[in-house]
Amino acid sequence: MKEKKSQSSETPGLNVIQPQVSERTKWEIALGQSMGDLADTMRELVLVEKLTGRAGLPQRVCLAFSDALMCAMRFSGCENEK
């Protein structure tokens, strides 16, 4: 008796078209990864704070980022006008 060849789950000659990823989706993916990295870094800062006994380390880093962002807004002319 001849053995039957099992067919693979893929159909030969079938072209699969991958959907195009928009620039906005790429930006959102990159932002999500960056936010994940930032959250990991802040967790590490909390751990360093606990291990070294230096109080307020994560808060000082947040303040430094906030000041840097405010300066960037001023340089770009984005600050609110009263």
Residue pairs with C-beta under 8 A, 6 or more apart in sequence:
42 58
42 61
45 57
45 58
45 61
46 57
46 58
48 54
48 57
49 55
49 56
49 57
49 58
70 79
73 79
